[in-house]
């Protein structure tokens, strides 16, 4: 998988990569209530996936990675790029570990409403969110343990960052080239932090 390493205006690491649609394997329901419950939670997670924070989805997708090619600015040393990426992954692990527990406790509390007729949103929503955080945590941990990490310079990253900081209206040609080279359809949206000064 390819990952482009950008930095926000505040200096935060902002990795961007291609997330394939339907990247989460469909679970098949086995016998028993627990198996059917797992499938229902997974289906709810898949329905929510498009509304989930981009970096959570990216980390979740990375749990399938056996090799990662990381492209960074020419002004960044490969060792520094690796340090920044691994630091980002460690912060993701801390964040998603915390939310796995919070949403898991909320889902457990939602079981109380299970006898009521109709869909148990109080259970399924936090259960699906807890699953999403678990997947993201798993993906981040996989990258920390991955041996096949390759770091390469990509001059276009510098060009995009300079344009977006100085002349955002002139960035479209460079963005288009990056989008085509790395098959990143939503790159404009993912780099909105450069225009809005909002931290991802």
Rosetta blueprint (number, residue, H / E / L):
1 X L
2 X E
3 X E
4 X E
5 X E
6 X E
7 X E
8 X L
9 X L
10 X L
11 X L
12 X L
13 X E
14 X E
15 X E
16 X E
17 X E
18 X L
19 X L
20 X L
21 X L
22 X L
23 X L
24 X L
25 X L
26 X L
27 X L
28 X L
29 X L
30 X L
31 X L
32 X L
33 X H
34 X H
35 X H
36 X H
37 X H
38 X H
39 X H
40 X H
41 X H
42 X H
43 X H
44 X H
45 X H
46 X H
47 X H
48 X H
49 X H
50 X H
51 X H
52 X L
53 X L
54 X H
55 X H
56 X H
57 X H
58 X H
59 X H
60 X H
61 X H
62 X H
63 X L
64 X L
65 X L
66 X L
67 X L
68 X E
69 X E
70 X E
71 X E
72 X E
73 X L
74 X L
75 X L
76 X L
77 X L
78 X H
79 X H
80 X H
81 X H
82 X H
83 X H
84 X H
85 X H
86 X H
87 X H
88 X H
89 X H
90 X H
91 X H
92 X H
93 X H
94 X H
95 X H
96 X H
97 X H
98 X H
99 X H
100 X H
101 X H
102 X H
103 X H
104 X H
105 X H
106 X H
107 X H
108 X H
109 X H
110 X H
111 X H
112 X H
113 X H
114 X H
115 X H
116 X L
117 X L
118 X L
119 X L
120 X L
121 X H
122 X H
123 X H
124 X H
125 X H
126 X H
127 X H
128 X H
129 X H
130 X H
131 X H
132 X H
133 X H
134 X H
135 X H
136 X H
137 X H
138 X H
139 X H
140 X H
141 X H
142 X H
143 X H
144 X H
145 X H
146 X L
147 X L
148 X L
149 X E
150 X E
151 X E
152 X E
153 X E
154 X L
155 X H
156 X H
157 X H
158 X H
159 X H
160 X H
161 X H
162 X H
163 X H
164 X H
165 X H
166 X H
167 X L
168 X H
169 X H
170 X H
171 X L
172 X H
173 X H
174 X H
175 X H
176 X H
177 X H
178 X H
179 X H
180 X H
181 X H
182 X H
183 X L
184 X L
185 X L
186 X L
187 X H
188 X H
189 X H
190 X H
191 X L
192 X L
193 X H
194 X H
195 X H
196 X H
197 X L
198 X L
199 X L
200 X L
